[in-house]
């Protein structure tokens, strides 16, 4: 018997049940994710899932939905957030894609690529987007969250501090001193 009174067999049974629940939750998530990808990409999804270069080719697709699907498939299905080429593709889309939704998704994945790396160049890029009043709020919010991720600030903390109901047209609660230091390329810890 263990100190809480449960036998080892009971503990093992509980652990197995937790694993089954986790597996079901993961399967449900995958099913939802596949449904969303199918909605965005249609029949092209099979090509994106069959070959990574098929997904990469759709980063240049004229449809913003296809580019968003390609970014998500590359990041989630092909685990591309550790690849320099994917980071470069995200950065290029952030800087040049005409669709703000695509840019917001690319900014999110760019943040994932550089998570905890404190890269000054990327910090300046993201801080510049946060400060750009002409950009859509969703893009600026994505850039702020990615900037926080770059420095290891948990997303839950960044979200908790941001009030999306701000009168200024951009969330209240942004740490503007932090953003300014990033924009200036200051040494940040």
N, CA and C atoms as a LAMMPS dump frame, in Angstrom:
ITEM: TIMESTEP
0
ITEM: NUMBER OF ATOMS
567
ITEM: BOX BOUNDS ff ff ff
-5.0000000000000000e+02 5.0000000000000000e+02
-5.0000000000000000e+02 5.0000000000000000e+02
-5.0000000000000000e+02 5.0000000000000000e+02
ITEM: ATOMS id mol type element x y z
1 1 1 N 0.832 -1.187 0
2 1 2 C 0 0 0
3 1 3 C 0.877 1.252 0
4 2 1 N 0.376 2.284 -0.685
5 2 2 C 1.061 3.574 -0.719
6 2 3 C 0.448 4.48 0.331
7 3 1 N 1.104 5.595 0.571
8 3 2 C 0.695 6.472 1.673
9 3 3 C -0.743 6.968 1.551
10 4 1 N -1.282 7.054 0.345
11 4 2 C -2.669 7.507 0.216
12 4 3 C -3.648 6.331 0.301
13 5 1 N -3.153 5.145 0.525
14 5 2 C -4.011 3.986 0.715
15 5 3 C -4.29 3.196 -0.546
16 6 1 N -3.885 3.69 -1.715
17 6 2 C -4.135 2.977 -2.96
18 6 3 C -3.059 1.922 -3.207
19 7 1 N -3.472 0.804 -3.737
20 7 2 C -2.513 -0.23 -4.105
21 7 3 C -1.859 0.173 -5.42
22 8 1 N -0.746 -0.44 -5.717
23 8 2 C -0.036 -0.176 -6.967
24 8 3 C -0.916 -0.511 -8.167
25 9 1 N -1.731 -1.548 -8.04
26 9 2 C -2.632 -1.932 -9.13
27 9 3 C -3.655 -0.829 -9.402
28 10 1 N -4.189 -0.213 -8.352
29 10 2 C -5.153 0.885 -8.5
30 10 3 C -4.489 2.085 -9.159
31 11 1 N -3.273 2.38 -8.765
32 11 2 C -2.54 3.503 -9.346
33 11 3 C -2.281 3.253 -10.83
34 12 1 N -1.881 2.039 -11.172
35 12 2 C -1.633 1.693 -12.574
36 12 3 C -2.917 1.814 -13.382
37 13 1 N -4.03 1.336 -12.843
38 13 2 C -5.32 1.453 -13.541
39 13 3 C -5.685 2.915 -13.775
40 14 1 N -5.461 3.765 -12.768
41 14 2 C -5.738 5.191 -12.931
42 14 3 C -4.853 5.812 -14.009
43 15 1 N -3.598 5.44 -14.015
44 15 2 C -2.669 5.951 -15.026
45 15 3 C -3.102 5.528 -16.424
46 16 1 N -3.502 4.28 -16.58
47 16 2 C -3.964 3.794 -17.885
48 16 3 C -5.195 4.566 -18.34
49 17 1 N -6.113 4.838 -17.405
50 17 2 C -7.316 5.614 -17.73
51 17 3 C -6.949 7.035 -18.164
52 18 1 N -5.988 7.627 -17.479
53 18 2 C -5.54 8.974 -17.859
54 18 3 C -4.934 8.968 -19.255
55 19 1 N -4.162 7.942 -19.572
56 19 2 C -3.569 7.827 -20.906
57 19 3 C -4.67 7.69 -21.962
58 20 1 N -5.692 6.868 -21.692
59 20 2 C -6.818 6.712 -22.635
60 20 3 C -7.535 8.043 -22.843
61 21 1 N -7.764 8.777 -21.76
62 21 2 C -8.428 10.085 -21.865
63 21 3 C -7.579 11.058 -22.667
64 22 1 N -6.272 11.042 -22.425
65 22 2 C -5.366 11.912 -23.176
66 22 3 C -5.384 11.541 -24.657
67 23 1 N -5.3 10.255 -24.962
68 23 2 C -5.331 9.803 -26.356
69 23 3 C -6.614 10.225 -27.055
70 24 1 N -7.751 10.115 -26.36
71 24 2 C -9.026 10.53 -26.927
72 24 3 C -9.042 12.03 -27.177
73 25 1 N -8.547 12.789 -26.22
74 25 2 C -8.488 14.244 -26.36
75 25 3 C -7.609 14.629 -27.546
76 26 1 N -6.464 13.969 -27.678
77 26 2 C -5.567 14.228 -28.796
78 26 3 C -6.225 13.861 -30.118
79 27 1 N -6.911 12.733 -30.162
80 27 2 C -7.608 12.312 -31.385
81 27 3 C -8.711 13.309 -31.748
82 28 1 N -9.443 13.79 -30.75
83 28 2 C -10.48 14.792 -31.008
84 28 3 C -9.874 16.075 -31.56
85 29 1 N -8.735 16.475 -31.005
86 29 2 C -8.053 17.676 -31.494
87 29 3 C -7.608 17.489 -32.943
88 30 1 N -7.008 16.35 -33.231
89 30 2 C -6.554 16.063 -34.6
90 30 3 C -7.73 16.083 -35.582
91 31 1 N -8.851 15.523 -35.17
92 31 2 C -10.032 15.503 -36.027
93 31 3 C -10.528 16.926 -36.307
94 32 1 N -10.558 17.746 -35.29
95 32 2 C -10.97 19.146 -35.449
96 32 3 C -9.99 19.884 -36.354
97 33 1 N -8.711 19.661 -36.122
98 33 2 C -7.678 20.299 -36.918
99 33 3 C -7.787 19.889 -38.389
100 34 1 N -7.962 18.605 -38.64
101 34 2 C -8.107 18.122 -40.023
102 34 3 C -9.343 18.737 -40.688
103 35 1 N -10.428 18.853 -39.936
104 35 2 C -11.639 19.468 -40.476
105 35 3 C -11.405 20.914 -40.871
106 36 1 N -10.672 21.651 -40.027
107 36 2 C -10.363 23.046 -40.33
108 36 3 C -9.463 23.135 -41.551
109 37 1 N -8.436 22.283 -41.625
110 37 2 C -7.561 22.285 -42.789
111 37 3 C -8.331 21.963 -44.058
112 38 1 N -9.217 20.994 -43.985
113 38 2 C -10.027 20.603 -45.153
114 38 3 C -10.906 21.773 -45.591
115 39 1 N -11.464 22.479 -44.625
116 39 2 C -12.299 23.644 -44.936
117 39 3 C -11.484 24.721 -45.658
118 40 1 N -10.256 24.906 -45.238
119 40 2 C -9.402 25.92 -45.851
120 40 3 C -8.829 25.483 -47.194
121 41 1 N -8.347 24.246 -47.251
122 41 2 C -7.567 23.8 -48.416
123 41 3 C -8.336 22.939 -49.402
124 42 1 N -9.47 22.388 -49.001
125 42 2 C -10.221 21.521 -49.909
126 42 3 C -9.412 20.295 -50.299
127 43 1 N -9.485 19.936 -51.557
128 43 2 C -8.799 18.739 -52.053
129 43 3 C -7.279 18.847 -52.003
130 44 1 N -6.754 20.075 -51.969
131 44 2 C -5.302 20.264 -51.924
132 44 3 C -4.699 19.785 -50.605
133 45 1 N -5.544 19.57 -49.593
134 45 2 C -5.026 19.107 -48.307
135 45 3 C -4.284 17.788 -48.454
136 46 1 N -4.795 16.877 -49.266
137 46 2 C -4.125 15.579 -49.434
138 46 3 C -2.697 15.748 -49.928
139 47 1 N -2.513 16.668 -50.847
140 47 2 C -1.165 16.952 -51.362
141 47 3 C -0.266 17.509 -50.25
142 48 1 N -0.819 18.407 -49.418
143 48 2 C -0.044 19.003 -48.329
144 48 3 C 0.37 17.961 -47.289
145 49 1 N -0.512 16.973 -47.067
146 49 2 C -0.223 15.935 -46.08
147 49 3 C 0.664 14.834 -46.642
148 50 1 N 0.613 14.645 -47.95
149 50 2 C 1.397 13.572 -48.576
150 50 3 C 2.872 13.941 -48.718
151 51 1 N 3.139 15.218 -49.007
152 51 2 C 4.508 15.66 -49.257
153 51 3 C 4.708 17.049 -48.668
154 52 1 N 5.755 17.185 -47.899
155 52 2 C 6.023 18.499 -47.299
156 52 3 C 6.193 19.569 -48.371
157 53 1 N 6.884 19.228 -49.46
158 53 2 C 7.068 20.236 -50.508
159 53 3 C 5.736 20.624 -51.162
160 54 1 N 4.745 19.751 -51.068
161 54 2 C 3.395 20.103 -51.54
162 54 3 C 2.799 21.203 -50.681
163 55 1 N 2.998 21.108 -49.375
164 55 2 C 2.526 22.161 -48.469
165 55 3 C 3.326 23.441 -48.69
166 56 1 N 4.631 23.305 -48.847
167 56 2 C 5.475 24.487 -49.069
168 56 3 C 5.08 25.23 -50.335
169 57 1 N 4.719 24.496 -51.381
170 57 2 C 4.315 25.134 -52.64
171 57 3 C 3.074 26.01 -52.445
172 58 1 N 2.203 25.61 -51.536
173 58 2 C 0.976 26.377 -51.319
174 58 3 C 1.192 27.655 -50.518
175 59 1 N 2.4 27.88 -50.022
176 59 2 C 2.709 29.166 -49.4
177 59 3 C 2.685 30.286 -50.44
178 60 1 N 2.779 29.917 -51.712
179 60 2 C 2.728 30.89 -52.809
180 60 3 C 1.395 30.859 -53.553
181 61 1 N 0.435 30.118 -53.036
182 61 2 C -0.88 30.011 -53.661
183 61 3 C -1.571 31.374 -53.631
184 62 1 N -2.305 31.725 -54.681
185 62 2 C -2.99 33.033 -54.676
186 62 3 C -4.102 33.158 -53.628
187 63 1 N -4.596 32.048 -53.118
188 63 2 C -5.675 32.09 -52.136
189 63 3 C -5.122 32.242 -50.713
190 64 1 N -5.555 33.283 -49.987
191 64 2 C -5.106 33.434 -48.599
192 64 3 C -5.455 32.215 -47.735
193 65 1 N -6.605 31.603 -47.976
194 65 2 C -6.985 30.42 -47.2
195 65 3 C -5.988 29.282 -47.402
196 66 1 N -5.522 29.127 -48.627
197 66 2 C -4.552 28.062 -48.913
198 66 3 C -3.214 28.35 -48.237
199 67 1 N -2.815 29.622 -48.226
200 67 2 C -1.549 29.974 -47.57
201 67 3 C -1.65 29.745 -46.06
202 68 1 N -2.803 30.077 -45.473
203 68 2 C -3.009 29.827 -44.045
204 68 3 C -2.98 28.328 -43.756
205 69 1 N -3.664 27.555 -44.59
206 69 2 C -3.656 26.096 -44.414
207 69 3 C -2.236 25.553 -44.528
208 70 1 N -1.491 26.027 -45.512
209 70 2 C -0.122 25.549 -45.711
210 70 3 C 0.746 25.869 -44.488
211 71 1 N 0.62 27.076 -43.945
212 71 2 C 1.384 27.435 -42.746
213 71 3 C 1.042 26.507 -41.583
214 72 1 N -0.246 26.274 -41.38
215 72 2 C -0.675 25.432 -40.267
216 72 3 C -0.248 23.981 -40.443
217 73 1 N -0.382 23.462 -41.653
218 73 2 C 0.031 22.076 -41.926
219 73 3 C 1.541 21.934 -41.73
220 74 1 N 2.293 22.885 -42.251
221 74 2 C 3.747 22.812 -42.091
222 74 3 C 4.144 22.852 -40.615
223 75 1 N 3.527 23.744 -39.867
224 75 2 C 3.892 23.884 -38.453
225 75 3 C 3.443 22.695 -37.625
226 76 1 N 2.214 22.247 -37.835
227 76 2 C 1.645 21.201 -36.973
228 76 3 C 1.896 19.784 -37.476
229 77 1 N 1.675 19.545 -38.741
230 77 2 C 1.793 18.19 -39.277
231 77 3 C 3.26 17.841 -39.567
232 78 1 N 3.993 18.79 -40.169
233 78 2 C 5.375 18.543 -40.55
234 78 3 C 6.37 19.044 -39.498
235 79 1 N 5.897 19.596 -38.384
236 79 2 C 6.749 20.077 -37.277
237 79 3 C 7.864 21 -37.768
238 80 1 N 7.487 21.952 -38.605
239 80 2 C 8.472 22.796 -39.279
240 80 3 C 8.995 23.952 -38.434
241 81 1 N 8.463 24.16 -37.236
242 81 2 C 8.892 25.331 -36.468
243 81 3 C 10.35 25.273 -36.02
244 82 1 N 10.995 24.141 -36.196
245 82 2 C 12.419 24.038 -35.862
246 82 3 C 13.299 24.212 -37.108
247 83 1 N 12.677 24.424 -38.255
248 83 2 C 13.425 24.527 -39.513
249 83 3 C 13.67 25.975 -39.903
250 84 1 N 14.909 26.284 -40.231
251 84 2 C 15.278 27.64 -40.652
252 84 3 C 14.497 28.062 -41.897
253 85 1 N 14.297 27.143 -42.83
254 85 2 C 13.579 27.48 -44.07
255 85 3 C 12.144 27.907 -43.78
256 86 1 N 11.507 27.243 -42.836
257 86 2 C 10.139 27.615 -42.476
258 86 3 C 10.125 28.99 -41.82
259 87 1 N 11.082 29.24 -40.947
260 87 2 C 11.169 30.558 -40.307
261 87 3 C 11.351 31.654 -41.354
262 88 1 N 12.181 31.397 -42.347
263 88 2 C 12.4 32.374 -43.427
264 88 3 C 11.112 32.581 -44.216
265 89 1 N 10.407 31.498 -44.511
266 89 2 C 9.126 31.612 -45.227
267 89 3 C 8.123 32.441 -44.43
268 90 1 N 8.049 32.191 -43.13
269 90 2 C 7.142 32.966 -42.273
270 90 3 C 7.525 34.439 -42.287
271 91 1 N 8.801 34.703 -42.144
272 91 2 C 9.26 36.098 -42.137
273 91 3 C 8.948 36.788 -43.463
274 92 1 N 9.138 36.087 -44.568
275 92 2 C 8.816 36.66 -45.873
276 92 3 C 7.328 36.976 -45.994
277 93 1 N 6.484 36.058 -45.529
278 93 2 C 5.036 36.296 -45.57
279 93 3 C 4.643 37.461 -44.659
280 94 1 N 5.266 37.555 -43.499
281 94 2 C 4.982 38.663 -42.58
282 94 3 C 5.269 39.995 -43.266
283 95 1 N 6.357 40.037 -44.012
284 95 2 C 6.776 41.283 -44.636
285 95 3 C 6.109 41.622 -45.947
286 96 1 N 5.547 40.614 -46.618
287 96 2 C 5.085 40.912 -47.975
288 96 3 C 3.696 40.41 -48.345
289 97 1 N 3.084 39.574 -47.533
290 97 2 C 1.785 39.037 -47.935
291 97 3 C 0.731 40.147 -47.902
292 98 1 N -0.092 40.224 -48.948
293 98 2 C -1.116 41.278 -48.98
294 98 3 C -2.295 41.027 -48.044
295 99 1 N -2.477 39.796 -47.568
296 99 2 C -3.626 39.46 -46.727
297 99 3 C -3.239 39.563 -45.245
298 100 1 N -3.885 40.463 -44.494
299 100 2 C -3.559 40.6 -43.076
300 100 3 C -3.74 39.306 -42.281
301 101 1 N -4.722 38.475 -42.64
302 101 2 C -4.929 37.207 -41.929
303 101 3 C -3.731 36.276 -42.111
304 102 1 N -3.201 36.228 -43.313
305 102 2 C -2.026 35.391 -43.578
306 102 3 C -0.838 35.93 -42.79
307 103 1 N -0.676 37.245 -42.797
308 103 2 C 0.432 37.852 -42.057
309 103 3 C 0.313 37.554 -40.563
310 104 1 N -0.912 37.591 -40.019
311 104 2 C -1.114 37.305 -38.587
312 104 3 C -0.75 35.86 -38.258
313 105 1 N -1.134 34.934 -39.129
314 105 2 C -0.785 33.528 -38.911
315 105 3 C 0.728 33.338 -39.055
316 106 1 N 1.326 33.969 -40.063
317 106 2 C 2.773 33.857 -40.272
318 106 3 C 3.538 34.439 -39.077
319 107 1 N 3.045 35.543 -38.506
320 107 2 C 3.676 36.148 -37.329
321 107 3 C 3.609 35.185 -36.147
322 108 1 N 2.483 34.504 -36.005
323 108 2 C 2.337 33.534 -34.919
324 108 3 C 3.361 32.414 -35.055
325 109 1 N 3.493 31.858 -36.255
326 109 2 C 4.447 30.767 -36.453
327 109 3 C 5.886 31.256 -36.409
328 110 1 N 6.13 32.496 -36.816
329 110 2 C 7.471 33.067 -36.685
330 110 3 C 7.858 33.128 -35.201
331 111 1 N 6.902 33.53 -34.364
332 111 2 C 7.143 33.533 -32.919
333 111 3 C 7.448 32.143 -32.397
334 112 1 N 6.746 31.146 -32.925
335 112 2 C 7.003 29.759 -32.502
336 112 3 C 8.4 29.312 -32.937
337 113 1 N 8.814 29.738 -34.124
338 113 2 C 10.146 29.36 -34.622
339 113 3 C 11.265 29.933 -33.749
340 114 1 N 11.036 31.107 -33.21
341 114 2 C 12.069 31.791 -32.427
342 114 3 C 11.777 31.798 -30.925
343 115 1 N 10.873 30.956 -30.486
344 115 2 C 10.479 30.907 -29.077
345 115 3 C 11.703 30.768 -28.168
346 116 1 N 11.758 31.636 -27.154
347 116 2 C 12.816 31.645 -26.141
348 116 3 C 14.205 31.954 -26.682
349 117 1 N 14.328 32.442 -27.905
350 117 2 C 15.658 32.653 -28.493
351 117 3 C 16.164 34.08 -28.35
352 118 1 N 15.295 35.006 -27.979
353 118 2 C 15.687 36.403 -27.726
354 118 3 C 16.455 37.009 -28.895
355 119 1 N 16.043 36.679 -30.097
356 119 2 C 16.696 37.177 -31.302
357 119 3 C 16.345 38.662 -31.5
358 120 1 N 17.36 39.521 -31.492
359 120 2 C 17.121 40.973 -31.574
360 120 3 C 16.496 41.396 -32.897
361 121 1 N 16.938 40.808 -33.976
362 121 2 C 16.396 41.175 -35.29
363 121 3 C 14.912 40.852 -35.377
364 122 1 N 14.533 39.67 -34.932
365 122 2 C 13.123 39.273 -34.941
366 122 3 C 12.343 40.121 -33.941
367 123 1 N 12.95 40.425 -32.804
368 123 2 C 12.291 41.277 -31.801
369 123 3 C 11.969 42.647 -32.397
370 124 1 N 12.919 43.23 -33.142
371 124 2 C 12.66 44.531 -33.786
372 124 3 C 11.533 44.434 -34.795
373 125 1 N 11.541 43.367 -35.582
374 125 2 C 10.484 43.171 -36.581
375 125 3 C 9.115 43.093 -35.9
376 126 1 N 9.004 42.255 -34.888
377 126 2 C 7.723 42.073 -34.2
378 126 3 C 7.294 43.343 -33.473
379 127 1 N 8.235 44.003 -32.797
380 127 2 C 7.913 45.246 -32.093
381 127 3 C 7.44 46.319 -33.078
382 128 1 N 8.043 46.351 -34.259
383 128 2 C 7.613 47.302 -35.283
384 128 3 C 6.173 47.086 -35.696
385 129 1 N 5.768 45.833 -35.806
386 129 2 C 4.379 45.516 -36.16
387 129 3 C 3.447 45.911 -35.021
388 130 1 N 3.853 45.634 -33.789
389 130 2 C 3.029 45.996 -32.634
390 130 3 C 2.771 47.504 -32.626
391 131 1 N 3.771 48.284 -32.979
392 131 2 C 3.671 49.749 -32.921
393 131 3 C 2.984 50.366 -34.137
394 132 1 N 2.802 49.6 -35.187
395 132 2 C 2.255 50.152 -36.439
396 132 3 C 0.74 50.333 -36.338
397 133 1 N 0.303 51.57 -36.116
398 133 2 C -1.122 51.845 -35.908
399 133 3 C -1.969 51.57 -37.15
400 134 1 N -1.355 51.51 -38.304
401 134 2 C -2.102 51.239 -39.535
402 134 3 C -2.393 49.766 -39.767
403 135 1 N -1.809 48.911 -38.959
404 135 2 C -2.016 47.473 -39.119
405 135 3 C -3.278 47.038 -38.366
406 136 1 N -3.928 45.969 -38.831
407 136 2 C -5.11 45.454 -38.129
408 136 3 C -4.757 44.992 -36.715
409 137 1 N -5.717 45.141 -35.798
410 137 2 C -5.501 44.791 -34.399
411 137 3 C -5.084 43.331 -34.242
412 138 1 N -5.687 42.412 -35.004
413 138 2 C -5.359 40.993 -34.882
414 138 3 C -3.892 40.737 -35.205
415 139 1 N -3.371 41.419 -36.228
416 139 2 C -1.974 41.263 -36.596
417 139 3 C -1.082 41.823 -35.499
418 140 1 N -1.428 42.982 -34.968
419 140 2 C -0.639 43.59 -33.897
420 140 3 C -0.655 42.717 -32.643
421 141 1 N -1.81 42.151 -32.315
422 141 2 C -1.904 41.246 -31.157
423 141 3 C -1.052 40.002 -31.369
424 142 1 N -1.112 39.43 -32.564
425 142 2 C -0.29 38.252 -32.868
426 142 3 C 1.191 38.584 -32.737
427 143 1 N 1.57 39.758 -33.212
428 143 2 C 2.973 40.174 -33.11
429 143 3 C 3.38 40.348 -31.65
430 144 1 N 2.498 40.907 -30.835
431 144 2 C 2.811 41.08 -29.415
432 144 3 C 2.969 39.728 -28.725
433 145 1 N 2.085 38.818 -28.991
434 145 2 C 2.176 37.484 -28.383
435 145 3 C 3.447 36.769 -28.834
436 146 1 N 3.803 36.917 -30.116
437 146 2 C 5.04 36.299 -30.608
438 146 3 C 6.262 36.958 -29.98
439 147 1 N 6.191 38.273 -29.789
440 147 2 C 7.279 38.981 -29.132
441 147 3 C 7.465 38.472 -27.701
442 148 1 N 6.371 38.274 -27.008
443 148 2 C 6.444 37.717 -25.648
444 148 3 C 7.047 36.313 -25.68
445 149 1 N 6.628 35.507 -26.643
446 149 2 C 7.141 34.146 -26.777
447 149 3 C 8.649 34.146 -27.037
448 150 1 N 9.103 35.102 -27.8
449 150 2 C 10.519 35.238 -28.127
450 150 3 C 11.372 35.351 -26.866
451 151 1 N 10.782 35.959 -25.833
452 151 2 C 11.5 36.169 -24.578
453 151 3 C 11.019 35.247 -23.464
454 152 1 N 10.254 34.217 -23.819
455 152 2 C 9.841 33.222 -22.839
456 152 3 C 8.735 33.679 -21.914
457 153 1 N 8.035 34.734 -22.284
458 153 2 C 6.895 35.174 -21.485
459 153 3 C 5.718 34.307 -21.888
460 154 1 N 5.153 33.593 -20.944
461 154 2 C 4.071 32.652 -21.248
462 154 3 C 2.903 33.36 -21.916
463 155 1 N 2.332 32.706 -22.9
464 155 2 C 1.212 33.267 -23.641
465 155 3 C 0.047 33.583 -22.723
466 156 1 N -0.198 32.732 -21.715
467 156 2 C -1.309 32.98 -20.795
468 156 3 C -1.118 34.314 -20.079
469 157 1 N 0.141 34.622 -19.714
470 157 2 C 0.415 35.898 -19.058
471 157 3 C 0.202 37.057 -20.019
472 158 1 N 0.684 36.908 -21.236
473 158 2 C 0.515 37.974 -22.218
474 158 3 C -0.966 38.207 -22.492
475 159 1 N -1.727 37.134 -22.623
476 159 2 C -3.163 37.259 -22.873
477 159 3 C -3.884 37.866 -21.687
478 160 1 N -3.494 37.475 -20.489
479 160 2 C -4.176 37.967 -19.293
480 160 3 C -3.978 39.465 -19.126
481 161 1 N -2.866 39.98 -19.61
482 161 2 C -2.571 41.391 -19.432
483 161 3 C -3.181 42.263 -20.518
484 162 1 N -3.647 41.668 -21.599
485 162 2 C -4.163 42.438 -22.72
486 162 3 C -5.68 42.505 -22.636
487 163 1 N -6.198 43.721 -22.693
488 163 2 C -7.641 43.957 -22.676
489 163 3 C -8.082 44.287 -24.089
490 164 1 N -8.762 43.343 -24.735
491 164 2 C -9.175 43.548 -26.124
492 164 3 C -10.261 44.598 -26.281
493 165 1 N -10.812 45.099 -25.195
494 165 2 C -11.876 46.084 -25.281
495 165 3 C -11.371 47.51 -25.171
496 166 1 N -10.103 47.728 -25.398
497 166 2 C -9.54 49.063 -25.24
498 166 3 C -10.123 50.076 -26.21
499 167 1 N -10.284 51.306 -25.74
500 167 2 C -10.83 52.389 -26.568
501 167 3 C -9.843 52.848 -27.627
502 168 1 N -8.582 52.566 -27.449
503 168 2 C -7.555 53.073 -28.356
504 168 3 C -7.524 52.337 -29.687
505 169 1 N -8.29 51.295 -29.853
506 169 2 C -8.232 50.504 -31.071
507 169 3 C -7.173 49.425 -31.005
508 170 1 N -6.399 49.422 -29.969
509 170 2 C -5.406 48.372 -29.732
510 170 3 C -5.468 48.031 -28.255
511 171 1 N -5.224 46.786 -27.92
512 171 2 C -5.427 46.328 -26.543
513 171 3 C -4.704 47.148 -25.486
514 172 1 N -5.399 47.382 -24.407
515 172 2 C -4.775 47.94 -23.204
516 172 3 C -3.99 46.816 -22.548
517 173 1 N -3.01 47.156 -21.777
518 173 2 C -2.256 46.153 -21.048
519 173 3 C -0.976 45.737 -21.733
520 174 1 N -0.692 46.277 -22.905
521 174 2 C 0.561 45.97 -23.581
522 174 3 C 1.689 46.64 -22.801
523 175 1 N 2.776 45.934 -22.612
524 175 2 C 3.95 46.489 -21.94
525 175 3 C 4.744 47.294 -22.976
526 176 1 N 4.395 48.56 -23.099
527 176 2 C 4.987 49.405 -24.143
528 176 3 C 6.463 49.666 -23.911
529 177 1 N 6.914 49.664 -22.67
530 177 2 C 8.351 49.844 -22.396
531 177 3 C 9.13 48.654 -22.94
532 178 1 N 8.594 47.47 -22.731
533 178 2 C 9.198 46.244 -23.269
534 178 3 C 9.238 46.313 -24.792
535 179 1 N 8.124 46.715 -25.409
536 179 2 C 8.053 46.817 -26.875
537 179 3 C 9.077 47.831 -27.375
538 180 1 N 9.189 48.969 -26.695
539 180 2 C 10.145 50.006 -27.106
540 180 3 C 11.58 49.501 -27.008
541 181 1 N 11.901 48.756 -25.945
542 181 2 C 13.256 48.199 -25.814
543 181 3 C 13.546 47.226 -26.955
544 182 1 N 12.542 46.445 -27.324
545 182 2 C 12.711 45.499 -28.444
546 182 3 C 12.916 46.255 -29.75
547 183 1 N 12.15 47.313 -29.942
548 183 2 C 12.244 48.114 -31.165
549 183 3 C 13.614 48.78 -31.283
550 184 1 N 14.148 49.187 -30.152
551 184 2 C 15.469 49.837 -30.133
552 184 3 C 16.618 48.825 -30.224
553 185 1 N 16.293 47.553 -30.106
554 185 2 C 17.333 46.515 -30.158
555 185 3 C 18.129 46.423 -28.88
556 186 1 N 17.533 46.899 -27.773
557 186 2 C 18.227 46.853 -26.483
558 186 3 C 18.417 45.411 -26.028
559 187 1 N 19.436 45.237 -25.199
560 187 2 C 19.678 43.92 -24.59
561 187 3 C 18.539 43.622 -23.614
562 188 1 N 17.849 42.526 -23.819
563 188 2 C 16.735 42.137 -22.968
564 188 3 C 17.008 40.775 -22.377
565 189 1 N 16.547 40.592 -21.167
566 189 2 C 16.72 39.288 -20.508
567 189 3 C 15.411 38.577 -20.425
